[in-house]
Amino acid sequence: MDFRETVAFRKTENGISVLAQEYGSMNANARELADRFDLEKLTPEFYADPYPTYRALREYAPVKRMAGGSYFLTRYDDLLTAYKNTRAFSSDKKKEFAPKYGASLLYEHHTTSLVFNDPPAHTRVRRLIMGALSPRAIAAMEPGLRRLVDRLLDEMARKGEVDLIADFAAAIPIEVIGNLLGVPLDEREPLRDWSLAILGALEPVIGPDAFARGNDAVREFLAYLETLVARRRAKPGDPERDVLTRLILGETDGERLTEKELLHNCIFLLNAGHETTTNLIGNGLVTLIDHPTEKARLIESPALIRTAIEEMLRYESSNQLGNRMTTERIELGGVELPPGTSVTLCIGAANRDERQFENAETFDVGRTPNRHLAFASGAHQCAGMALARLEGAVAISGFLARFPRYALNGLPVRGGRVRFRGFLSVPCLTN
């Protein structure tokens, strides 16, 4: 829907349209939001609610040039073009990350992991990972996942006052990914802190403290993984279910990862699987509190959980930003981008594009169709999306069945990040 369609023009007796004046004010405010948007100078208001700014950008500056010469994309069709055209839009981050990270372990990690590479490296790693995340393998995980969720729900029922993130949303993916990689239960405690530090360093602007935390986390994680991999080489697991064993052994044709690729992509798997699923569960449960009618609808009709999960992914996308680099001259939205242009793909904005989604600002647990971009699209579509959907569905449906009257017990604390949208803490009463 265009801004101009949000106001019905009506003339008053003296010929002046009050609604038109209101529209003019809205229009000016939206233009101002779009004009002053700067990815490197974000306000607390933006972190709390970026969607008015995203709406303004879609309308008035859908291909927005940033001060450093990069471009910020907010329309669904433009993101889809970038995802599908892997020839013109590269995922390789060596050029982009070199000035940000220098010759650091953060640079080594983020330029080695699956998500920030082009074929053939991307193809080789993705194929190995997908083999261990087959539909059969994921289906085999469901009974254990349900037992985990039931155990967490039992613990929360005993406590009464809980934190939806620490006690539930973050605990689930840590256990699932820990199981996939075969991390012993008594060695999982530092995993979440490592993940938050490494992913926090992906923010558009980071200070020296965030850089140091991220670099230290990569160093500590690599040291731990060297030990874990040595153990697994000595005693391999089932490659049909054990992702780490599968990555170590490689394919039947003998294609294997280098040691550096192996270690850094284990880090990537933990980080990606942890962050997106934690945010999906946390964002979903808070969004339901904010939309009591939809919450009641989902409780009354539990079969809606699958469409509800897709709507949670669309409405409050766990991963809000992606990046590409143009390799050739290309035009988007009437703007010509030369080769070597850095492009930010705003998933959070595209998933509320009125041109793609009817009543895009409305949260609807029964929405269909819902071709959102929360898991990207094309060659880089999230390898673990089926697992994330299963975790989200089992967690949220189980929580609602056990605690239908749950409520906030204080103000939720956002993560203070723009790339990944989620909560650090959500105090809650279960009854």
C-alpha positions as MATLAB code, in Angstrom:
seq = 'MDFRETVAFRKTENGISVLAQEYGSMNANARELADRFDLEKLTPEFYADPYPTYRALREYAPVKRMAGGSYFLTRYDDLLTAYKNTRAFSSDKKKEFAPKYGASLLYEHHTTSLVFNDPPAHTRVRRLIMGALSPRAIAAMEPGLRRLVDRLLDEMARKGEVDLIADFAAAIPIEVIGNLLGVPLDEREPLRDWSLAILGALEPVIGPDAFARGNDAVREFLAYLETLVARRRAKPGDPERDVLTRLILGETDGERLTEKELLHNCIFLLNAGHETTTNLIGNGLVTLIDHPTEKARLIESPALIRTAIEEMLRYESSNQLGNRMTTERIELGGVELPPGTSVTLCIGAANRDERQFENAETFDVGRTPNRHLAFASGAHQCAGMALARLEGAVAISGFLARFPRYALNGLPVRGGRVRFRGFLSVPCLTN';
ca = [
       0.000    0.000    0.000;
       1.273    3.470   -0.950;
       1.389    6.190    1.742;
      -1.059    8.104   -0.437;
      -3.584    5.287   -0.088;
      -3.648    5.477    3.710;
      -5.671    8.698    3.806;
      -9.057    9.325    2.204;
      -9.240   12.920    0.959;
     -12.310   14.810    2.094;
     -13.084   18.490    1.572;
     -14.510   20.591    4.367;
     -17.053   23.363    3.934;
     -14.353   26.018    3.489;
     -12.544   23.922    0.888;
      -9.703   22.830    3.135;
      -9.119   19.119    3.588;
      -8.153   18.269    7.152;
      -7.265   14.744    6.141;
      -5.157   16.026    3.300;
      -3.244   18.178    5.790;
      -2.710   15.121    7.965;
      -1.506   13.227    4.926;
       0.898   16.021    4.094;
       2.355   15.806    7.597;
       2.677   12.027    7.397;
       4.227   12.317    3.985;
       6.793   14.870    5.169;
       7.664   12.798    8.234;
       8.162    9.684    6.131;
      10.367   11.519    3.665;
      12.413   12.886    6.549;
      12.839    9.388    7.985;
      14.068    8.115    4.632;
      16.323   11.120    4.017;
      18.095   11.019    7.362;
      18.515    7.239    7.585;
      22.142    6.339    8.225;
      23.067    2.725    8.954;
      26.093    3.886   10.926;
      24.158    6.348   13.118;
      21.096    4.498   14.368;
      18.941    5.833   17.205;
      17.496    4.001   20.223;
      14.056    4.542   18.685;
      15.157    2.700   15.557;
      16.479   -0.281   17.515;
      13.165   -0.465   19.399;
      11.030   -0.265   16.231;
      12.754   -0.025   12.827;
       9.611   -0.649   10.808;
       8.382    2.953   10.317;
      11.821    3.761    8.887;
      11.766    0.679    6.688;
       8.309    1.641    5.415;
       9.512    5.138    4.580;
      12.577    3.791    2.782;
      10.488    1.388    0.703;
       8.315    4.284   -0.403;
      10.817    7.094   -0.923;
      14.308    5.591   -1.131;
      14.108    1.845   -1.856;
      17.694    1.842   -3.174;
      19.217    4.194   -0.619;
      22.796    5.366   -1.034;
      24.782    5.388    2.199;
      27.523    7.886    3.044;
      30.311    5.400    2.256;
      28.959    4.582   -1.193;
      27.111    1.368   -0.345;
      23.378    0.902   -1.002;
      20.555   -0.192    1.300;
      17.715   -2.189   -0.329;
      14.264   -2.469    1.243;
      11.872   -3.757   -1.449;
      11.021   -7.438   -1.742;
      11.574   -7.717   -5.504;
      14.996   -6.062   -5.310;
      16.141   -8.480   -2.596;
      14.842  -11.410   -4.606;
      16.839  -10.211   -7.607;
      20.013  -10.041   -5.525;
      19.429  -13.504   -4.051;
      18.720  -15.146   -7.406;
      21.440  -13.453   -9.474;
      24.530  -14.967   -7.867;
      26.636  -13.974  -10.858;
      26.055  -10.256  -10.368;
      25.736  -10.290   -6.545;
      28.621  -11.996   -4.765;
      28.527  -13.280   -1.178;
      32.319  -13.309   -0.849;
      33.264  -10.860    1.914;
      37.058  -10.674    1.640;
      37.068   -7.207    0.096;
      34.354   -5.840    2.396;
      35.674   -7.292    5.665;
      39.391   -6.560    5.197;
      39.219   -2.905    6.332;
      36.779   -3.771    9.144;
      38.652   -6.703   10.711;
      42.211   -6.513    9.374;
      44.385   -9.628    9.664;
      42.392  -11.048   12.575;
      40.704  -14.295   13.517;
      37.343  -12.576   12.983;
      38.375  -11.900    9.382;
      39.528  -15.492    8.932;
      36.280  -16.839   10.377;
      33.807  -14.672    8.517;
      35.550  -15.130    5.164;
      35.767  -18.914    5.560;
      32.251  -19.762    6.771;
      29.610  -21.054    4.393;
      27.357  -18.004    4.308;
      30.074  -15.590    3.163;
      31.392  -17.590    0.229;
      30.585  -18.154   -3.433;
      30.791  -21.428   -5.363;
      32.720  -23.683   -5.533;
      33.621  -23.350   -1.810;
      30.006  -22.620   -0.865;
      28.689  -25.554   -2.907;
      31.137  -28.053   -1.390;
      30.459  -27.108    2.242;
      26.689  -26.792    1.798;
      26.446  -30.238    0.217;
      28.232  -31.846    3.154;
      26.032  -30.076    5.709;
      22.766  -30.764    3.872;
      23.547  -34.470    3.831;
      23.309  -34.495    7.625;
      20.153  -32.323    7.649;
      18.011  -34.508    5.411;
      14.249  -34.750    6.055;
      14.784  -38.212    7.563;
      17.516  -36.957    9.894;
      15.401  -34.014   11.044;
      12.367  -36.236   11.622;
      14.532  -38.445   13.817;
      15.368  -35.415   15.992;
      11.728  -34.617   16.836;
      11.194  -37.045   19.761;
      14.328  -35.794   21.508;
      13.335  -32.191   20.837;
       9.915  -32.752   22.407;
      11.523  -34.304   25.477;
      13.851  -31.301   25.783;
      10.966  -28.818   25.497;
       8.887  -30.755   28.061;
      11.807  -30.742   30.504;
      12.290  -26.968   30.110;
       8.551  -26.378   30.541;
       8.542  -28.478   33.722;
      11.404  -26.404   35.132;
       9.617  -23.133   34.274;
       6.378  -24.350   35.842;
       8.246  -24.928   39.092;
       9.841  -21.471   38.997;
       6.778  -19.425   37.985;
       8.900  -16.327   37.318;
      11.133  -17.016   34.324;
      13.152  -15.438   31.549;
      11.768  -16.534   28.176;
      15.213  -16.247   26.601;
      17.618  -17.780   29.117;
      15.176  -20.393   30.432;
      13.626  -21.387   27.107;
      14.339  -19.758   23.736;
      18.152  -19.873   23.962;
      18.297  -23.232   25.725;
      16.646  -25.146   22.890;
      18.955  -24.455   19.906;
      22.090  -24.757   22.056;
      21.055  -28.314   22.922;
      19.992  -29.180   19.360;
      23.141  -27.873   17.681;
      25.244  -29.286   20.506;
      23.740  -32.687   19.732;
      24.343  -32.288   15.988;
      28.007  -31.557   16.580;
      28.315  -34.072   19.397;
      29.378  -31.514   22.017;
      29.281  -33.199   25.460;
      26.603  -31.778   27.752;
      29.098  -30.570   30.350;
      31.034  -28.601   27.686;
      28.186  -26.492   26.263;
      28.117  -23.634   28.772;
      30.368  -21.186   26.830;
      28.705  -21.794   23.449;
      26.063  -19.075   23.671;
      28.473  -16.368   24.846;
      30.887  -17.251   22.040;
      28.040  -17.053   19.535;
      26.785  -13.670   20.748;
      30.297  -12.183   20.685;
      31.128  -13.422   17.181;
      27.801  -12.405   15.654;
      27.847   -9.082   17.503;
      31.010   -8.223   15.573;
      28.964   -8.369   12.349;
      27.075   -5.185   13.234;
      27.570   -2.322   10.720;
      29.646   -0.385   13.243;
      31.602   -1.964   16.120;
      33.888   -0.468   18.735;
      37.207   -1.862   19.959;
      35.557   -3.732   22.843;
      33.128   -5.583   20.548;
      35.975   -6.368   18.169;
      38.113   -7.752   21.003;
      35.238   -9.858   22.379;
      34.521  -11.303   18.946;
      38.169  -12.057   18.244;
      38.651  -13.697   21.654;
      35.525  -15.790   21.116;
      36.805  -17.104   17.774;
      40.170  -17.953   19.349;
      38.596  -19.819   22.274;
      36.079  -21.595   20.046;
      38.802  -22.756   17.627;
      40.901  -24.097   20.503;
      37.917  -26.043   21.823;
      36.989  -27.407   18.383;
      40.520  -28.663   17.749;
      40.110  -30.898   20.792;
      36.566  -31.955   19.826;
      37.587  -32.805   16.259;
      40.584  -34.830   17.472;
      38.229  -36.883   19.662;
      35.816  -37.440   16.787;
      38.587  -38.496   14.413;
      39.605  -41.101   16.964;
      36.000  -42.233   17.487;
      33.681  -41.262   14.580;
      29.915  -41.038   15.021;
      27.120  -41.917   12.589;
      27.632  -39.632    9.541;
      23.903  -39.825    8.777;
      23.132  -37.957   12.002;
      26.415  -36.542   13.264;
      27.219  -33.383   11.314;
      30.761  -33.152   12.644;
      31.581  -36.724   11.626;
      30.106  -36.096    8.192;
      32.194  -32.959    7.729;
      35.342  -34.801    8.834;
      34.805  -37.846    6.622;
      33.601  -35.913    3.586;
      31.641  -37.351    0.687;
      32.084  -40.830   -0.748;
      34.142  -39.382   -3.618;
      36.762  -38.308   -1.082;
      36.013  -34.563   -1.212;
      36.877  -33.103    2.174;
      37.172  -29.762    3.885;
      40.510  -28.324    4.844;
      41.136  -28.134    8.592;
      40.473  -24.394    8.559;
      37.208  -24.823    6.619;
      36.112  -27.582    8.981;
      36.696  -25.621   12.186;
      35.228  -22.323   10.993;
      32.118  -23.948    9.538;
      31.489  -25.727   12.834;
      31.511  -22.272   14.436;
      29.162  -21.036   11.715;
      26.728  -23.916   12.303;
      26.532  -23.211   16.020;
      26.146  -19.461   15.529;
      23.577  -19.638   12.742;
      21.505  -22.366   14.363;
      21.578  -20.697   17.762;
      20.827  -17.090   16.834;
      18.011  -17.528   14.337;
      16.080  -20.070   16.402;
      16.498  -18.226   19.704;
      15.138  -15.085   18.060;
      12.305  -16.950   16.346;
      11.050  -18.385   19.644;
      11.593  -15.212   21.688;
      10.185  -12.836   19.076;
       7.242  -15.156   18.459;
       6.172  -15.419   22.099;
       6.488  -11.655   22.682;
       4.604  -10.866   19.459;
       1.743  -13.091   20.618;
       1.554  -11.098   23.869;
       1.314   -7.913   21.793;
      -1.474   -9.461   19.667;
      -3.854  -11.153   22.144;
      -6.514  -11.900   19.514;
      -4.031  -13.835   17.405;
      -2.663  -15.540   20.515;
      -6.171  -16.714   21.448;
      -6.768  -17.822   17.866;
      -3.611  -19.964   17.883;
      -4.419  -21.489   21.277;
      -7.929  -22.367   20.080;
      -6.611  -23.794   16.783;
      -3.211  -25.442   17.447;
      -3.126  -26.723   13.861;
      -2.299  -23.144   12.808;
       1.186  -23.474   14.322;
       2.914  -23.971   10.962;
       1.444  -20.853    9.355;
       1.973  -19.022   12.651;
       5.696  -19.850   12.601;
       5.982  -18.517    9.042;
       4.227  -15.314   10.100;
       6.526  -14.877   13.098;
       9.493  -15.254   10.762;
       8.034  -12.651    8.417;
       6.724  -10.145   10.938;
       9.806  -10.071   13.202;
      12.562  -11.580   11.084;
      15.331  -13.084   13.211;
      17.963  -12.045   10.687;
      17.229   -8.512    9.495;
      20.178   -7.763    7.198;
      22.275   -9.516    4.565;
      25.067   -8.273    2.327;
      26.242   -8.675   -1.247;
      28.904   -7.141   -3.495;
      28.150   -6.414   -7.148;
      30.495   -8.025   -9.664;
      29.131   -6.223  -12.715;
      27.133   -3.136  -13.578;
      23.471   -3.649  -12.730;
      20.324   -1.550  -12.295;
      17.932   -1.847   -9.353;
      14.913    0.374   -8.807;
      16.132    2.821  -11.429;
      19.554    3.144   -9.759;
      22.661    1.967  -11.584;
      25.158    0.148   -9.367;
      28.735   -0.159  -10.662;
      30.844   -3.286  -10.094;
      32.344   -3.498   -6.603;
      29.360   -1.828   -4.895;
      28.516   -3.058   -1.407;
      24.795   -3.744   -1.018;
      22.846   -4.310    2.218;
      19.721   -6.426    1.846;
      17.133   -5.428    4.447;
      15.162   -8.609    5.057;
      13.110   -7.005    7.823;
      11.879   -4.334    5.397;
      11.262   -6.671    2.462;
       9.158   -8.952    4.641;
       6.726   -6.087    5.225;
       6.590   -4.899    1.627;
       2.979   -4.013    0.790;
       3.618   -4.931   -2.845;
       4.189   -8.551   -1.814;
       2.106   -9.015    1.350;
      -1.497   -7.910    1.763;
      -1.928   -5.928    4.995;
       1.788   -6.309    5.516;
       1.833   -4.527    8.882;
      -0.812   -6.886   10.287;
       0.246   -9.967   12.260;
      -1.890  -12.886   11.031;
      -1.147  -16.406   12.329;
      -3.138  -17.903    9.443;
      -1.483  -15.901    6.651;
      -1.178  -17.765    3.376;
       0.567  -17.535    1.014;
       3.583  -16.245    2.895;
       6.690  -16.276    0.711;
       8.866  -14.378    3.173;
      12.631  -14.016    2.926;
      13.543  -14.768    6.535;
      15.685  -17.672    5.328;
      16.908  -15.777    2.241;
      16.358  -17.357   -1.180;
      18.281  -18.992   -3.986;
      21.665  -20.682   -3.548;
      22.167  -19.201   -0.073;
      18.777  -20.161    1.348;
      19.333  -21.287    4.937;
      20.546  -24.891    5.056;
      18.961  -25.414    8.477;
      15.560  -23.823    7.836;
      13.606  -27.082    8.181;
      15.232  -27.703   11.558;
      14.577  -24.123   12.708;
      10.915  -24.440   11.728;
      10.602  -27.692   13.648;
      12.250  -26.210   16.759;
      10.003  -23.144   16.591;
       6.807  -25.158   16.119;
       7.531  -27.658   18.905;
       8.711  -24.952   21.316;
       5.916  -22.417   20.816;
       3.053  -24.914   20.555;
       4.297  -26.680   23.679;
       4.670  -23.416   25.577;
       1.161  -22.204   24.669;
      -0.399  -25.539   25.643;
       1.294  -25.429   29.046;
       1.106  -21.690   29.780;
      -1.819  -20.127   27.851;
      -2.039  -17.207   30.323;
       1.658  -16.278   30.331;
       2.394  -12.573   30.663;
       5.306  -10.180   30.858;
       6.793   -9.563   34.302;
       8.827   -6.503   33.372;
      10.205   -4.801   30.293;
      11.846   -7.052   27.660;
      15.439   -6.117   26.831;
      16.340   -5.997   23.139;
      19.731   -7.187   21.973;
      20.747   -3.724   20.762;
      21.632   -4.999   17.317;
      20.301   -4.194   13.878;
      21.497   -7.262   11.954;
      19.899   -9.784   14.293;
      16.596   -8.820   15.882;
      15.817  -10.493   19.158;
      15.798  -10.158   22.925;
      18.495  -10.628   25.536;
      15.925  -10.971   28.299;
      12.140  -11.291   28.584;
      10.906  -11.526   32.214;
       7.729  -13.533   32.291;
       5.107  -15.084   34.583;
       4.030  -18.505   33.362;
       0.644  -18.474   35.166;
];
